[in-house]
Amino acid sequence: MLSYSRALAKPLVALLLVSVALPLPAQQRARRAPVATSTVPTQAAAPITVDTRPWLFADSDIPPDINWHFGALPSGLRYAVRRNAVPPGQVAVRVRIDAGSLYETDAEQGFAHLIEHLSFRGSKYVPDGEAKRVWQRFGATFGSDSNASTTPTQTVYKLDLPGATDVKLDESLKIFSGMMAAPAITDAGLAAERPAVLAEQREAPGPQVRYGDALRQTFFAGQPLASRSPIGTIKTLEAANPASVQAFHDKWYRPSRAVVIISGDIDPDVAARLVVKNFGGWQGKGANPADPDFGTPQTGDPIAKTIAEPSLPPIVATAVLRPWKYQSDTIVFNQKRMVDQLAMRLINRRLETRARAGGSFLQASVNLDDVSRSANGTFTNVIPIGDDWEAALKDVRAVIADAMATPPTQGEIDRELAEFDAAMKNDVDTARVEAGAKQADDMVSALDIRETVAGPQTSYDILKQARTKGMFTPAAMVESTNRLFKGDANRALVNTRTPDEGAAAKLAAAMKADVSKLAGKRTQQAAVDFSRVPKLGQPGKTVAQARVGDPPMEQVTFANGVRALIYPNASETGRVYLRVRFGRGYQALPSDRPTPAWAGDTALIASGIGSLNQSDLDQLTTGRRMGLDFDIGDDAFLFGAQTTPGDYADNLTLMAAKLAAPRWDKAPVARARAAMLAGYAGLSSSPDGVLARDLEGLLRDGDPRWGVPTLEQIEKLDAASFKKLWQPLLATGPIEVDIFGDVKGDEAIAAVAKSFGALKARRADDPRSPTVRFPAHVAQPVLRTHDGDDNQAAAVIAWPTGGGSADHAEQRRLDVLAAVFNDRLFDRLRSVAGASYSPSAQSQWPVGQPGGGRLIAIGKVAPDKVPLFFQLSRQIASELVTTPVSEDELRRTIVPMLQYMARASSGNQFWLLQTSGGTFDPKRIEASQSLVSDFTTITPALLQATAAKYLKPEKDWTMAVVPKKAAAAK
């Protein structure tokens, strides 16, 4: 990928200078032509000869991506590096180890994941517990910029290094090399990390974990994957000792199983040299073991199993399994897979059509997947409406059977091909703004499934060649469907709300039942074009226009009162971000009674426009990159989309038509009701569920505009009450249209004039609801209970702050204060006490409300650790009030925040989020001008004063979610 200059606004250009006082990068050398081998001097005893042939493509006829530079060391370690300046200054590093939970013995379950934890805690070049601080000083945010993951087949270490220089990358790779070759596997390290891993296991949602375990045990019976969850077992984790964990490490952590991947804003020759320098001396211990045998799906009679999880909706999952086999990643292989994927898309569209029409199932889908190199499978998932899962399964099977028996029309195929084509062409058009981190992650995924990576143009060419060869025909779709729904093993699992001894027999019968008479007549979607979109009137006239902000944006006012904020910036080629703010959002909703506003996210857009239902709109936008997302903000309702220069004008037309001529279909409302009912029991099944249900309402002193509706309110939802609420909300209040991206200013103004500018003048909205209230201090935590596992609880503490757009400096001081709080809480509750895996603290300041903000900390802990959470949280709050933070701690907090902004501000979406709403509230644009200074002027004394202002013990509010048994015992 070629490097290019990007448009950066003046306020943030200085970030890379003020945020990190590290040596400047060495002068980059000109790229040289690829050679078969090169010799690189290293810290090892002698220079290392590197084989620079593209090893990833050794067994493929797909043209290698010339932007990737490859290398293989004599030790077996391989690397893939490339230049990518998205975002500027960042280098994404991934170190992949070809070993995961499937490489463990029975006694080693969880060791691959445990080593991941230990490696990040301390290693050859990093003292115990210092890794997080090292990355912070580099400007990386721990947990997002630096992290790791373990799957059944791999362990991946991740770093997105901001403000990267040769020196910083060199030091980072040195640290990674020490983590791979010599992690600190000690008694002290195990004593510290084992509780954190057990906390991670404990905090996982029990019902979902048990269902996932049952699914794996059913589908992969007789194979290691059936019992190999990466988290391990309590028994094996408690039995782990330095010797046993070290033995697993020495066996599988070796250069021949490691790949270093780098994609970022650095000379690839420099990156390759640094990889060799830091990893060249690493040697494996002992003989290189063969890969374990992952087994194959066992043939025989179909297996039907059941599980009863009352907090989950009824779910039927089926699998048709075949052995996973290595396939050379060739052009023909990919083209045949495209045919298979298109066959799946045809079935999924038919299933969705039936679900929208109010069929027996709420949702159903089929997909094709290679699972952990253990099986190739065709999988089906069905969520019924209500509890009649048998009828829903039969109806889904009928759709599949019909697809196996009767070819689709060429028109149906061409529609799906148009979607394929549009998506892949969009990838080509936006290739130069593809993020380096994504490219690194794509390389990791390709290595895991033993495939290559192809550039967007190469992938698009492969599709076009398949079309030229006539591979996408009705006959090909039938052949693919029949092949994909046949295999060596058939498995099925059903979850029921209550135990049912006969469920397995019913499932087996439903899998074999004759469904030939249930398919029904296929729905034929009529052609739709923009002539059917409701007319909006004559283009509006502009009455005012001014340039505002830096980066410079155009603020335009139309005669009907609509305002627009337009930022033409082609730095993200082929991308246009749209946001439409209308009405008053939560301020327009009544605060004295519940409403069906909660159903808007699911049903409002799906209800259609004018005479066009949801399926018509899908047809209208086939082959185009258009969207119509909906959300409710503090002071506005929101439409949003990411679109293209060729599509954004029509996208705006659809958005405007939704306001001018909304359709009120009953089916989407009924589906929204059914979906909420299906998942409602899950809101009581865990601390997370209870927090999702109750916390937002409690933090606003019981205001009914927030939180989840009661079961009674959900059951009462109907199309009439839904329309009664939303019809006036769509028709009233101000409108602002934001267009940021690859557009021309005059064309964007004309597009708004033809769409929102053509609307009739809006009616004034009703008086706004009262200001949001924060709850009063409580002497004892507000108590809620859950129905889930007895070892799960959650604790919350919050302090009231503020809101609005005027005091942006105060808002940012609170962001820093919360980050310091979060860091200390993590250290004490997880790293030291091992009581919680992912405690967090953050400042939530509503820009669109004059109040209602809070600094909040949440920890998921064991029930007996709830008091410890409150003790540590109040201790941290008191310290922040009484003692200034050190300069090092302040720097380790602010530098990653500045680095994040330096990266994010190179994109148009960043500025959209910062300034949206600014045409009616100029303070938001003003706030975007002081992003750097608001952070860089924060001192330890100023942060201490902020803590003293807000972290008052007499103002805090607390909540605990505990198991019902624990509450009853008290």
ZAMARGU-4260 file (C-alpha; in steps of 0.2 Angstrom, whole numbers, plus 5000, padded with zeros to 4 digits):
<rodrens>
0) 5000/5000/5000 | 5007/5017/4995 | 5009/5030/5008 | 5000/5046/5006 | 4998/5063/5015
5) 4983/5065/5026 | 4974/5081/5030 | 4977/5085/5048 | 4969/5099/5057 | 4980/5112/5065
10) 4975/5110/5083 | 4981/5092/5084 | 4997/5093/5072 | 5007/5097/5088 | 5001/5081/5097
15) 5015/5071/5091 | 5027/5084/5097 | 5020/5088/5114 | 5014/5071/5120 | 5030/5060/5119
20) 5047/5066/5123 | 5057/5052/5114 | 5070/5052/5101 | 5065/5056/5084 | 5065/5041/5071
25) 5080/5038/5062 | 5080/5044/5044 | 5071/5031/5034 | 5080/5022/5020 | 5073/5021/5002
30) 5064/5004/4998 | 5075/4992/4989 | 5069/4979/4977 | 5065/4962/4985 | 5079/4949/4985
35) 5078/4931/4989 | 5089/4932/5004 | 5097/4945/5015 | 5110/4945/5029 | 5106/4955/5044
40) 5118/4959/5059 | 5109/4955/5075 | 5113/4954/5094 | 5116/4936/5091 | 5133/4928/5089
45) 5134/4930/5070 | 5124/4938/5056 | 5108/4929/5051 | 5103/4925/5033 | 5085/4928/5030
50) 5075/4920/5016 | 5064/4934/5009 | 5053/4924/4998 | 5034/4926/5001 | 5032/4911/5011
55) 5013/4914/5014 | 5010/4911/4995 | 5021/4896/4993 | 5006/4884/4990 | 4995/4897/4981
60) 4993/4904/4964 | 4985/4920/4971 | 4997/4934/4966 | 5007/4939/4982 | 5003/4957/4989
65) 5018/4966/4985 | 5016/4978/5000 | 5019/4964/5012 | 5038/4960/5015 | 5041/4942/5020
70) 5056/4934/5029 | 5060/4917/5037 | 5074/4915/5049 | 5085/4899/5050 | 5077/4896/5067
75) 5060/4894/5058 | 5053/4911/5064 | 5044/4920/5051 | 5039/4938/5049 | 5027/4949/5037
80) 5029/4968/5038 | 5022/4982/5028 | 5020/5001/5027 | 5004/5008/5032 | 5001/5026/5038
85) 4983/5023/5044 | 4983/5031/5056 | 4998/5042/5055 | 5012/5037/5067 | 5005/5020/5073
90) 5013/5004/5070 | 5003/4988/5073 | 5013/4973/5080 | 5006/4955/5082 | 5016/4940/5088
95) 5006/4924/5084 | 5011/4908/5093 | 5004/4892/5084 | 4997/4885/5100 | 4981/4886/5109
100) 4970/4876/5121 | 4969/4861/5108 | 4988/4859/5111 | 4985/4856/5130 | 4984/4839/5139
105) 4970/4835/5151 | 4981/4841/5165 | 4986/4857/5156 | 4969/4864/5152 | 4970/4883/5153
110) 4989/4884/5152 | 4990/4892/5135 | 4979/4906/5142 | 4988/4907/5158 | 5005/4910/5150
115) 4997/4924/5140 | 4993/4932/5157 | 5010/4928/5164 | 5019/4935/5149 | 5011/4952/5150
120) 5015/4952/5169 | 5033/4951/5168 | 5047/4944/5157 | 5065/4944/5153 | 5066/4963/5150
125) 5052/4969/5160 | 5051/4968/5179 | 5036/4960/5187 | 5020/4970/5186 | 5029/4984/5176
130) 5023/4979/5158 | 5007/4990/5159 | 5017/5005/5164 | 5030/5002/5150 | 5017/5003/5137
135) 5009/5018/5145 | 5025/5028/5144 | 5026/5023/5125 | 5008/5031/5124 | 4999/5014/5122
140) 4983/5011/5132 | 4983/4995/5141 | 4969/4983/5136 | 4965/4992/5120 | 4982/4996/5112
145) 4991/4982/5121 | 4982/4965/5124 | 4982/4947/5120 | 4970/4933/5116 | 4970/4914/5117
150) 4959/4903/5106 | 4959/4884/5103 | 4972/4885/5090 | 4983/4901/5093 | 4989/4914/5105
155) 4991/4931/5099 | 5000/4946/5107 | 4995/4963/5101 | 5002/4980/5102 | 4996/4996/5093
160) 5011/5007/5095 | 5007/5026/5094 | 5019/5039/5089 | 5030/5025/5083 | 5049/5028/5080
165) 5063/5016/5076 | 5068/5017/5094 | 5051/5013/5101 | 5048/4999/5089 | 5065/4992/5093
170) 5062/4992/5112 | 5044/4985/5110 | 5050/4971/5099 | 5064/4968/5112 | 5050/4966/5126
175) 5040/4955/5115 | 5055/4944/5112 | 5058/4942/5130 | 5039/4938/5133 | 5040/4924/5120
180) 5057/4916/5125 | 5057/4920/5144 | 5041/4925/5153 | 5042/4926/5171 | 5034/4909/5176
185) 5037/4910/5195 | 5027/4905/5211 | 5025/4924/5214 | 5018/4927/5196 | 5006/4912/5197
190) 5000/4918/5214 | 4996/4935/5207 | 4989/4929/5190 | 4979/4913/5194 | 4966/4923/5204
195) 4964/4935/5190 | 4961/4921/5178 | 4949/4912/5190 | 4940/4929/5191 | 4939/4930/5172
200) 4931/4913/5172 | 4919/4917/5186 | 4914/4934/5178 | 4909/4925/5162 | 4890/4925/5160
205) 4885/4907/5167 | 4870/4903/5155 | 4879/4908/5139 | 4895/4898/5145 | 4885/4883/5149
210) 4875/4884/5133 | 4892/4886/5123 | 4900/4871/5132 | 4884/4861/5128 | 4885/4866/5110
215) 4904/4862/5108 | 4901/4845/5117 | 4887/4840/5106 | 4894/4846/5089 | 4912/4840/5092
220) 4908/4824/5102 | 4923/4813/5101 | 4935/4827/5097 | 4947/4837/5108 | 4937/4853/5104
225) 4922/4846/5114 | 4931/4849/5131 | 4945/4862/5127 | 4939/4879/5132 | 4954/4891/5132
230) 4949/4897/5150 | 4953/4880/5157 | 4946/4872/5173 | 4947/4877/5191 | 4955/4860/5195
235) 4969/4862/5182 | 4972/4880/5186 | 4974/4877/5204 | 4986/4863/5201 | 4997/4873/5190
240) 5014/4876/5196 | 5030/4884/5188 | 5037/4868/5182 | 5021/4862/5174 | 5017/4879/5166
245) 5036/4880/5160 | 5035/4863/5152 | 5020/4868/5142 | 5029/4885/5137 | 5045/4876/5132
250) 5036/4863/5121 | 5026/4875/5111 | 5034/4892/5112 | 5047/4891/5099 | 5053/4901/5084
255) 5046/4888/5072 | 5029/4891/5079 | 5030/4910/5079 | 5026/4924/5066 | 5029/4942/5069
260) 5017/4954/5060 | 5020/4972/5058 | 5009/4985/5048 | 5012/5003/5051 | 5019/5020/5048
265) 5037/5014/5047 | 5050/5008/5033 | 5047/4990/5031 | 5065/4987/5029 | 5068/4995/5046
270) 5054/4984/5053 | 5061/4968/5046 | 5079/4972/5052 | 5072/4975/5070 | 5062/4959/5070
275) 5078/4949/5065 | 5088/4959/5078 | 5077/4955/5092 | 5071/4938/5088 | 5086/4931/5079
280) 5094/4924/5094 | 5079/4914/5100 | 5080/4896/5100 | 5068/4882/5104 | 5071/4870/5118
285) 5071/4852/5114 | 5063/4843/5099 | 5049/4852/5089 | 5034/4842/5093 | 5021/4837/5080
290) 5004/4845/5080 | 4991/4837/5091 | 4978/4826/5082 | 4962/4837/5082 | 4951/4822/5077
295) 4937/4822/5064 | 4918/4822/5066 | 4912/4804/5071 | 4900/4796/5059 | 4885/4787/5064
300) 4867/4791/5069 | 4862/4809/5071 | 4865/4816/5089 | 4851/4826/5097 | 4854/4834/5114
305) 4845/4846/5126 | 4850/4859/5139 | 4838/4869/5150 | 4843/4887/5153 | 4828/4897/5159
310) 4837/4913/5156 | 4840/4910/5138 | 4827/4910/5125 | 4823/4893/5116 | 4836/4890/5103
315) 4839/4876/5091 | 4856/4874/5084 | 4861/4861/5071 | 4877/4856/5062 | 4881/4846/5047
320) 4899/4842/5049 | 4913/4836/5038 | 4932/4833/5042 | 4943/4849/5041 | 4956/4847/5027
325) 4970/4858/5022 | 4966/4866/5005 | 4979/4875/4995 | 4973/4893/4995 | 4971/4895/4976
330) 4960/4906/4965 | 4948/4892/4960 | 4947/4887/4979 | 4941/4905/4983 | 4929/4906/4968
335) 4921/4890/4973 | 4919/4896/4991 | 4911/4912/4984 | 4898/4901/4976 | 4895/4892/4992
340) 4894/4909/5002 | 4881/4915/4989 | 4871/4900/4991 | 4870/4903/5010 | 4865/4921/5007
345) 4851/4916/4996 | 4844/4905/5010 | 4847/4918/5023 | 4837/4931/5014 | 4823/4919/5012
350) 4823/4916/5031 | 4824/4934/5035 | 4809/4937/5023 | 4799/4925/5033 | 4804/4931/5050
355) 4799/4949/5045 | 4782/4943/5039 | 4779/4936/5057 | 4783/4918/5054 | 4786/4905/5068
360) 4803/4911/5071 | 4810/4927/5077 | 4827/4925/5069 | 4836/4911/5059 | 4852/4909/5049
365) 4863/4897/5041 | 4882/4899/5039 | 4897/4889/5033 | 4913/4889/5043 | 4929/4880/5047
370) 4930/4878/5066 | 4947/4877/5075 | 4954/4866/5061 | 4943/4852/5068 | 4928/4852/5056
375) 4921/4860/5041 | 4902/4863/5045 | 4886/4870/5039 | 4877/4877/5054 | 4859/4883/5057
380) 4853/4893/5072 | 4834/4896/5075 | 4826/4907/5089 | 4807/4904/5089 | 4793/4916/5093
385) 4787/4909/5110 | 4792/4892/5115 | 4786/4882/5099 | 4804/4878/5094 | 4798/4862/5084
390) 4787/4872/5072 | 4801/4885/5070 | 4814/4872/5066 | 4802/4863/5054 | 4799/4879/5045
395) 4818/4883/5043 | 4821/4866/5037 | 4807/4868/5024 | 4816/4884/5017 | 4832/4874/5016
400) 4824/4859/5008 | 4816/4870/4995 | 4833/4878/4991 | 4840/4860/4989 | 4826/4855/4977
405) 4822/4870/4967 | 4835/4882/4959 | 4834/4901/4962 | 4830/4913/4948 | 4845/4921/4940
410) 4838/4938/4947 | 4840/4932/4964 | 4857/4927/4961 | 4861/4943/4953 | 4855/4953/4968
415) 4867/4944/4979 | 4881/4946/4967 | 4877/4964/4967 | 4880/4965/4985 | 4896/4955/4984
420) 4902/4966/4970 | 4897/4983/4979 | 4906/4977/4995 | 4922/4972/4986 | 4923/4987/4975
425) 4921/4998/4990 | 4936/4989/4998 | 4945/4993/4982 | 4940/5011/4982 | 4944/5013/5001
430) 4960/5002/5001 | 4972/5016/5004 | 4963/5021/5021 | 4962/5003/5027 | 4970/5003/5045
435) 4986/4995/5048 | 4979/4986/5063 | 4966/4978/5052 | 4979/4972/5040 | 4989/4964/5054
440) 4973/4956/5061 | 4969/4949/5044 | 4986/4942/5042 | 4984/4933/5059 | 4967/4926/5054
445) 4974/4920/5038 | 4988/4911/5047 | 4976/4903/5059 | 4965/4895/5045 | 4981/4891/5034
450) 4976/4903/5020 | 4984/4919/5012 | 4979/4937/5012 | 4974/4945/4995 | 4974/4964/4992
455) 4957/4971/4989 | 4960/4973/4970 | 4966/4955/4969 | 4950/4949/4978 | 4939/4959/4967
460) 4947/4952/4952 | 4945/4934/4958 | 4926/4938/4959 | 4925/4946/4942 | 4934/4931/4935
465) 4922/4919/4943 | 4907/4929/4935 | 4916/4929/4918 | 4917/4910/4919 | 4899/4908/4923
470) 4901/4900/4940 | 4885/4909/4948 | 4871/4899/4940 | 4855/4892/4947 | 4862/4875/4944
475) 4877/4879/4954 | 4867/4886/4968 | 4857/4869/4970 | 4873/4859/4969 | 4882/4869/4982
480) 4866/4869/4994 | 4865/4850/4992 | 4883/4848/4995 | 4884/4859/5010 | 4869/4851/5019
485) 4877/4834/5018 | 4891/4827/5029 | 4898/4814/5040 | 4889/4819/5055 | 4873/4828/5060
490) 4871/4836/5077 | 4857/4846/5085 | 4855/4855/5102 | 4840/4863/5109 | 4838/4874/5124
495) 4822/4874/5133 | 4816/4886/5147 | 4812/4871/5158 | 4818/4854/5158 | 4809/4842/5146
500) 4813/4824/5147 | 4806/4821/5130 | 4814/4836/5121 | 4828/4825/5114 | 4816/4814/5106
505) 4806/4828/5099 | 4821/4836/5092 | 4826/4820/5083 | 4809/4819/5076 | 4809/4837/5070
510) 4825/4834/5062 | 4818/4820/5052 | 4800/4826/5049 | 4793/4828/5031 | 4793/4847/5028
515) 4789/4847/5010 | 4772/4855/5012 | 4779/4869/5024 | 4790/4878/5012 | 4776/4889/5004
520) 4777/4899/4989 | 4793/4909/4987 | 4791/4928/4989 | 4797/4937/4973 | 4803/4954/4977
525) 4797/4967/4964 | 4809/4979/4956 | 4811/4996/4966 | 4819/5012/4961 | 4819/5030/4968
530) 4804/5035/4958 | 4794/5026/4972 | 4802/5036/4986 | 4790/5050/4992 | 4793/5067/4984
535) 4800/5080/4996 | 4796/5096/4987 | 4807/5109/4978 | 4826/5111/4984 | 4828/5123/4998
540) 4836/5139/4997 | 4852/5144/5008 | 4849/5159/5018 | 4866/5159/5027 | 4883/5151/5025
545) 4899/5153/5036 | 4916/5145/5038 | 4918/5138/5056 | 4931/5129/5066 | 4948/5122/5062
550) 4948/5110/5053 | 4937/5122/5042 | 4919/5117/5041 | 4905/5125/5031 | 4889/5129/5041
555) 4874/5132/5031 | 4856/5137/5035 | 4841/5134/5024 | 4825/5143/5022 | 4815/5130/5031
560) 4826/5131/5046 | 4837/5116/5043 | 4855/5118/5046 | 4870/5108/5039 | 4888/5106/5045
565) 4899/5100/5030 | 4918/5095/5031 | 4924/5091/5014 | 4940/5081/5016 | 4946/5067/5005
570) 4959/5060/5016 | 4948/5045/5019 | 4945/5041/5000 | 4928/5034/4996 | 4921/5037/5013
575) 4907/5049/5018 | 4900/5049/5036 | 4882/5056/5038 | 4873/5061/5054 | 4856/5069/5055
580) 4851/5076/5072 | 4832/5079/5073 | 4820/5084/5087 | 4826/5084/5105 | 4830/5065/5109
585) 4828/5061/5127 | 4823/5079/5131 | 4808/5076/5121 | 4802/5060/5130 | 4791/5062/5145
590) 4799/5060/5161 | 4783/5056/5171 | 4778/5040/5163 | 4785/5025/5153 | 4784/5025/5134
595) 4787/5013/5120 | 4803/5023/5115 | 4813/5007/5119 | 4806/4999/5103 | 4812/5013/5091
600) 4829/5005/5089 | 4822/4989/5082 | 4806/4994/5074 | 4806/5013/5068 | 4818/5011/5053
605) 4811/4993/5049 | 4793/5000/5048 | 4798/5008/5031 | 4795/5024/5021 | 4780/5029/5012
610) 4774/5014/5002 | 4791/5005/5004 | 4792/4991/5017 | 4809/4985/5024 | 4811/4972/5010
615) 4808/4986/4997 | 4821/4997/5004 | 4833/4982/5004 | 4830/4980/4986 | 4831/4999/4982
620) 4849/5000/4990 | 4855/4983/4983 | 4873/4985/4976 | 4875/5002/4985 | 4883/5008/5001
625) 4869/5016/5010 | 4863/5015/5028 | 4849/5021/5040 | 4855/5018/5058 | 4844/5026/5072
630) 4849/5031/5090 | 4842/5042/5104 | 4854/5055/5110 | 4853/5066/5125 | 4847/5081/5115
635) 4842/5074/5098 | 4836/5059/5089 | 4850/5052/5077 | 4850/5045/5059 | 4868/5039/5054
640) 4877/5031/5039 | 4893/5027/5032 | 4892/5029/5013 | 4901/5034/4998 | 4903/5049/4987
645) 4892/5041/4974 | 4878/5036/4986 | 4877/5049/5000 | 4865/5061/4991 | 4852/5047/4989
650) 4855/5041/5006 | 4851/5059/5012 | 4835/5058/5002 | 4830/5042/5011 | 4833/5049/5028
655) 4823/5065/5024 | 4809/5054/5017 | 4808/5044/5033 | 4804/5060/5042 | 4792/5067/5029
660) 4783/5051/5025 | 4786/5037/5038 | 4777/5020/5036 | 4769/5012/5051 | 4770/4993/5048
665) 4764/4982/5062 | 4776/4967/5059 | 4792/4976/5065 | 4783/4982/5081 | 4777/4964/5084
670) 4795/4958/5081 | 4803/4971/5093 | 4790/4965/5106 | 4794/4947/5103 | 4813/4950/5103
675) 4812/4959/5120 | 4801/4945/5128 | 4813/4932/5121 | 4828/4940/5130 | 4820/4947/5146
680) 4823/4932/5157 | 4842/4934/5154 | 4841/4951/5162 | 4840/4943/5179 | 4852/4929/5176
685) 4868/4938/5180 | 4875/4954/5188 | 4878/4960/5170 | 4860/4958/5165 | 4854/4966/5181
690) 4865/4981/5178 | 4860/4982/5160 | 4841/4982/5166 | 4842/4994/5181 | 4858/5004/5182
695) 4854/5018/5169 | 4837/5022/5177 | 4844/5021/5195 | 4858/5033/5191 | 4845/5045/5185
700) 4834/5044/5200 | 4821/5032/5193 | 4818/5043/5177 | 4808/5031/5166 | 4816/5038/5150
705) 4831/5027/5154 | 4832/5008/5158 | 4823/4993/5152 | 4804/4992/5152 | 4795/4980/5164
710) 4788/4964/5157 | 4771/4971/5158 | 4776/4986/5148 | 4783/4975/5135 | 4768/4964/5133
715) 4757/4980/5131 | 4767/4986/5116 | 4757/4987/5100 | 4758/4996/5083 | 4745/5010/5089
720) 4755/5015/5104 | 4771/5015/5095 | 4764/5026/5081 | 4756/5038/5094 | 4773/5041/5102
725) 4784/5042/5087 | 4774/5051/5074 | 4775/5068/5082 | 4793/5065/5087 | 4798/5063/5069
730) 4788/5078/5063 | 4794/5091/5076 | 4810/5100/5082 | 4826/5106/5074 | 4836/5097/5061
735) 4855/5097/5058 | 4863/5087/5044 | 4881/5083/5046 | 4892/5077/5031 | 4910/5073/5034
740) 4921/5065/5021 | 4925/5063/5003 | 4913/5076/4996 | 4914/5092/4987 | 4907/5107/4997
745) 4895/5114/4984 | 4889/5096/4979 | 4885/5092/4997 | 4876/5108/5000 | 4865/5104/4985
750) 4862/5087/4991 | 4855/5094/5008 | 4845/5107/4998 | 4836/5093/4988 | 4833/5082/5003
755) 4831/5090/5020 | 4831/5107/5013 | 4815/5102/5003 | 4805/5098/5019 | 4791/5109/5025
760) 4796/5120/5040 | 4796/5109/5056 | 4783/5112/5069 | 4790/5119/5086 | 4793/5105/5098
765) 4785/5103/5115 | 4793/5110/5131 | 4808/5099/5136 | 4808/5087/5150 | 4816/5092/5167
770) 4834/5091/5169 | 4841/5074/5173 | 4843/5070/5192 | 4857/5061/5201 | 4851/5050/5215
775) 4854/5055/5233 | 4868/5048/5243 | 4864/5031/5252 | 4871/5025/5268 | 4870/5007/5262
780) 4871/5001/5244 | 4855/5000/5234 | 4853/4981/5233 | 4848/4971/5218 | 4848/4952/5216
785) 4851/4940/5201 | 4846/4922/5198 | 4863/4916/5191 | 4878/4908/5199 | 4881/4910/5217
790) 4899/4916/5215 | 4895/4931/5205 | 4891/4949/5211 | 4894/4966/5205 | 4897/4983/5214
795) 4895/5001/5208 | 4900/5017/5215 | 4897/5034/5207 | 4899/5053/5211 | 4888/5066/5202
800) 4898/5078/5191 | 4890/5089/5177 | 4885/5091/5159 | 4883/5102/5144 | 4895/5109/5131
805) 4901/5125/5140 | 4914/5118/5152 | 4924/5107/5141 | 4940/5109/5151 | 4931/5103/5166
810) 4925/5088/5156 | 4942/5083/5151 | 4950/5085/5168 | 4937/5072/5174 | 4942/5061/5159
815) 4960/5061/5166 | 4954/5059/5184 | 4943/5044/5179 | 4958/5036/5170 | 4969/5038/5185
820) 4956/5030/5196 | 4953/5016/5183 | 4972/5012/5183 | 4973/5012/5202 | 4957/5001/5204
825) 4964/4989/5191 | 4981/4988/5200 | 4973/4985/5217 | 4957/4975/5213 | 4965/4964/5200
830) 4983/4964/5200 | 4986/4963/5219 | 4970/4956/5226 | 4965/4946/5211 | 4947/4949/5216
835) 4941/4956/5199 | 4946/4953/5181 | 4940/4969/5173 | 4936/4983/5185 | 4933/4999/5177
840) 4931/5018/5180 | 4926/5032/5168 | 4919/5049/5168 | 4902/5050/5159 | 4898/5069/5155
845) 4882/5071/5144 | 4886/5086/5132 | 4868/5087/5127 | 4861/5088/5145 | 4865/5102/5157
850) 4868/5090/5171 | 4867/5071/5175 | 4886/5067/5173 | 4895/5055/5184 | 4912/5047/5188
855) 4907/5029/5190 | 4917/5013/5195 | 4911/4996/5192 | 4918/4979/5197 | 4912/4961/5195
860) 4918/4952/5210 | 4913/4937/5221 | 4899/4941/5233 | 4911/4941/5248 | 4922/4954/5239
865) 4909/4967/5237 | 4914/4976/5253 | 4932/4976/5247 | 4927/4984/5231 | 4919/4999/5240
870) 4934/5000/5252 | 4947/5001/5238 | 4936/5013/5228 | 4934/5025/5243 | 4952/5023/5247
875) 4957/5028/5230 | 4945/5043/5230 | 4952/5049/5246 | 4970/5048/5240 | 4966/5058/5225
880) 4958/5071/5236 | 4972/5072/5248 | 4988/5068/5238 | 4993/5075/5221 | 4997/5062/5208
885) 5015/5060/5203 | 5021/5068/5187 | 5025/5051/5180 | 5007/5044/5184 | 5000/5060/5176
890) 5011/5058/5161 | 5007/5039/5159 | 4988/5044/5159 | 4988/5059/5148 | 5001/5053/5135
895) 4990/5038/5129 | 4975/5050/5128 | 4984/5062/5118 | 4991/5048/5107 | 4974/5041/5104
900) 4967/5058/5099 | 4982/5061/5087 | 4978/5045/5078 | 4959/5047/5078 | 4960/5065/5073
905) 4967/5060/5056 | 4950/5053/5052 | 4934/5062/5048 | 4923/5052/5060 | 4933/5060/5074
910) 4928/5077/5070 | 4910/5073/5066 | 4909/5066/5084 | 4917/5081/5091 | 4907/5095/5082
915) 4890/5087/5078 | 4876/5098/5085 | 4887/5113/5083 | 4876/5123/5072 | 4863/5125/5086
920) 4876/5124/5100 | 4892/5134/5095 | 4901/5129/5111 | 4904/5111/5104 | 4914/5118/5089
925) 4923/5129/5102 | 4927/5114/5112 | 4935/5105/5098 | 4948/5119/5096 | 4955/5116/5113
930) 4957/5098/5114 | 4976/5098/5116 | 4977/5113/5128 | 4963/5106/5139 | 4974/5091/5142
935) 4992/5098/5142 | 4987/5111/5155 | 4982/5099/5168 | 4994/5098/5182 | 4994/5087/5198
940) 4987/5101/5208 | 4973/5105/5196 | 4968/5086/5195 | 4968/5086/5214 | 4957/5101/5215
945) 4945/5092/5203 | 4945/5077/5214 | 4941/5087/5229 | 4927/5096/5220 | 4918/5080/5215
950) 4924/5064/5225 | 4915/5069/5241 | 4910/5054/5252 | 4894/5062/5256 | 4889/5063/5238
955) 4893/5045/5232 | 4880/5033/5227 | 4882/5014/5228 | 4874/4998/5222 | 4877/4980/5224
960) 4870/4965/5214 | 4871/4949/5223 | 4864/4931/5221 | 4847/4929/5228 | 4853/4916/5240
965) 4866/4928/5247 | 4853/4942/5249 | 4841/4930/5258 | 4855/4925/5270 | 4858/4943/5275
</rodrens>
